[in-house]
Structures are given as structure tokens and as C-alpha cells.
């Protein structure tokens, strides 16, 4: 199982090096969005980077001080090391808006082995605002099977690349039904209620480096990049279902705001 997570040698370098790493005996591979296109933060104002000196993930701004991302992005990460970066299309942009994180919450049901409930809520130290910053609504209903969803991030743009992209990219791909998703992963990984699948096999997919980033349908957040087996293969990428975790997220906001 490949969690879609990237390590970089230095925070906010223009290009980040891919890596091999082990989590629970599982080997991770290089980051990439496959089959996408160059995007602009003006069209993705909710998109943020969730970074440390060694790691980069994506996230989505839900309120001016709350970000939603993948739990595996903040697993065993020191709170003081986390930075949330918004308002920019590029890695390394000196005009980016940078915020520290006051609190990280993850569900008790999350584990790196099962990837069930792979979601985290981050409370920023101050409001994030700017001309290219905007919140996004958490979807109450999933995107129907076959409908196109948009996933965005800074993952590398080819299967042979060892670097992530300087400019943010997006990819459009179809949702899979729960039955098709579970059938594809039978014998490989248990697909829980908190998981949904999307990809165009061998052509369009998210991958390591895009972890925590948004899956959007009709202007609402319906999924969070979680994991997969290889990238742009016959197997779809797996995403945390926002309609399933949305109540938990709002409970965290209410409890800690």
C-alpha cells in the first residue's frame, strides 16, 4: 500500500526530491499527479500546502483558521514543525501566506495500517486571508460514480519523474462505485466506509506527494487524497470520503474553537 506522501530535503525548495521509505513494512514511492494540467491558485483558492522541513502534503481551507488534510500527513509530526502555506500556485513563492499550527486532531479510528478515517483537522495560529485565499464547503453527499472530480497538488507530473512540480497541477478523473472499488482492492486492502475511489486507469491519478489534497465536485470538497497501490495503474486511487468524516471535523471545530 502506498500512502501518497512526500519528503523534501528543504522546506519550500522549488523542486522536491522523491524518496523510498517504509511505513509498517510498506514501501512508498515517488510523488506525482498523472495526466493533469498546469493550474492556478486563483482557481484553487482553498488549496494549501501542509509542510515541515522534511515533508509536503496538500490540504483544504474550510474556515479562515481550520484546515482539513490526511491524518497520515501529520502522523508522528511535531506540532512546532508544521506550517500551512496558502495563496500561491508555486512552491518557493516568497509572497506565500505562511501560518503555524496550534492544534492537530485525528480520529481515534485512524491507523497507518488500515488507513481508515484518514483525516486530520488543523487549527492555525491566526486567520489565513489574502486575494488568492478562500474557503471551501465540505460536501454532505458523495460524488456519484462516473462523475468527474478534480484533484490538485504539487506532485510530479510523470511516472518517471523524481521531482515534484514547481507549479500546482490539477487532474480530472471519474469516480468509481463502492462495489467496483472494493472489487479492485479485494485481497489487497480493505475498503472501509470512510474510503472512496477515483481514477482513469493507466492515464489519470493522484499519487504520493498529493496526500491530504482536495478532491472537488461541483465546488465542494468530496474527498481527501489518501493512498493507492502504484500510480496510474489498473487500481484506482483511494480517497477519504468527506461526507463520512464531515461530522467529526465539525465536532473538532466546535470543541476547540
N, C-alpha and C positions, 0 to 999 in steps of 0.2 A: 504494500500500500504506500503510495507516495503522497505525503502531505504537501500542499502547494505553498511552500515556504522558502524564502531565500536568505542567504547570509552574504553580507557585503564586507569588504575589508575596511571601509571608512564611510562614516555617515555622509550622505549627500554627495558622493562622488558621481561623476557624470555617467560612468558605466560601472556596473557592479559585476563581480566575478561569480560564476556559478560554483557549486560545490557538491561534494558527496558527503553524506552524514548518515548516522544511524540513530533511529529512534525505535525503541522496543524491538531491536533486531531488524528493522526495516530500512532499506537503503533508499535515500532520497536522491533525486536527480535535478538537472539544471532547470532554470525558470523560463517560462515562455507563455505568451498568448499566441495561439496558432491561427492563421487565416484571418487576421484582423486588419485594421486600418489605423492610420495616424489620426488621433482625436485631439480635442482642445478642451481645456478645463472650463472654458466658457459654456460648454455643453454638458459638463460633468461637475457642476459646482459643489455637489455633495461629496465628491471623491476626495479622500485624504490618504496620505502615507502614514503608516504606523511603523516607526523606526526606532532602532537602537544603533549603537556603534557597529553592531555585527549583523543586524537583521533588517529586512524591509518587508512589509506587508501592506495591503490596502485596508481601507475602512470607509465608512459612510457616516456623514454628519447628520444626526437625527434631530438634535436641538443645538443651540449655539454652544452648549457645553458638554453634550453627550455624543459619543461615537460608538458605533457598533462594528465589530470585527470578528475574526475567528478566534476561538479560545486557544487553539494551538499556536497562534501568533504571539501570545503573551504567556505561554506556559513556561514556568520557572524563570521568568524575566523580572529583574529588579525594577520596582516602580520608578526609581530615580533615573533609570536608564532610558525610559520610554519618552519619545517625542511624537507628537502628531503634527503633520505638516500639510497645510491646505493652501488653496488659492493659486496653484501653479500647475502647469502642464508638464514641466521638466524637472527631472532630478537635478539637484545642484543649483537651483534658481535662488539667487541671493535675495529676491523680493518675496520669497515664500513666507507664509504666516506660520510661525512655529509656536506650539503650546506644549507645556509639560502636562503630566497626568497625575491627578491627585488620588485616583482610586481605580482599581481594576476589579471587576466582578465576573465570575464564571459560574455556570450552573453546577450543582453538586453531581449531576448525572454525566458530566463530561469526563472522558478519559482519552489519552493518546492512543490507546489500543483499539477502542471501538469507534472513536470519533463521533459518538452520539452527542447531540446537543453542543456542537462545535460553534459556540458563540461567546462573545465577551462584551461587556459594557465598560466603556472608559469615560471617566469624569475628568474633563480638562480643568487646568488650574485657573483659566479665565475664558471668557467667551471668544469664540473664533468668528471673526467677521471680516468683510472686505468685498470688493467689487466682484470677485470670482469665487465667492463662498455662499453656499445656500444649503438649506436642509432638504432632506428627502423623507417622504412618508413611508412608514412601514406598512406593507400590504397585509390586508386581513384575509385575502383569498389567494391561492396559488395561481400561477400562470397555467393555462390549460395545455395539455400535451399537443405538440405540433406547432404551438405559437412561438414566434421568435422573441428571444430575450437578448439583452445587451449586457456584456460583461466587460469591465475596464480595468486596466492596471499597467504597470511598468515592466511586465515580464518580457523576456527576449522574444523576438518575432520569427524565429525559425528553429526547427528541431535540432540543427547543428550548432546553433549559437551558444557561446559560453558567457555572454554578457546580456544584462537586461537593457531595456530600451531607455534612451535619454528622454524621449517624448512619450507621453501616455498613449496607449493604444486601446481600441475597443474591438469587440468581435460580436457579431450577431449569429445566433445559433438556435436550433429548435429545442423545446422542452421534450423530455421523454415522459411517458406514463410511468406510474409507480410499478406496474406489473412488468413493463419492459426493463426498467432499471433493475429490479430485483432479479429478473431472469438473467440479465447480463452479468450480474455480480454473484450469481449462485455459485457457492463453493469457494469464493474468493473473499467476500466481505459481506457482513450482514447489513442490509439497508434498513435502517430504522425509520420510525415515523418522522423524525426530525430531518430526514435527508430527501433531496430531490436530485434528478439527473438532467443534464443537458449537454449536447454536443452535436456536431455533424461529423460522423466517424471519418477518421483519416484526413479531415480537412479543417475543422474549426473546433477550438477547445481552449480552455484556460489551462494553466499549469503552475508548477512550483514558481514562486515569486509573485503570483497574483493572489495568494492566500488572503482571506479576510475582505477582499474586494467585493464590489457590488454586482449583483445580477438584477437588472431592472426591466420591468414590464409595464407599459403604459404609464410611465412616470413614477412608479412606486417600486420600492425595494422588495423583491420577492425571494432573493437568495443571497448567500454569502459563500464565496469560494472556499471549499474545504479540502477535498482530496481526490485522488484518482490513481489508476494503475497505468503507468506510462502517460503519454500525452498525445492527443490527436491519433489515438489508436481505435480499435473497434469498440472499446469500452468508453462509456460517457464519463464526463467529469461529474463529481458529486458535490452538491451544494447544501448548506444548511437552509432549511425551509424557514423563511421569515414568518409566515403565518403561524407556524408552530411555536417559535421562540418569542414572538412579539409580546405576549402577556408577561413572560419572565422579564424581558427588557424593561417594560413599563413599570413593573414592580420594583426593579432596581432604581430606576429614575425617581420613583416616588419615595423610596426608602432613604436614599442618600442625597437627594437634592435639598 
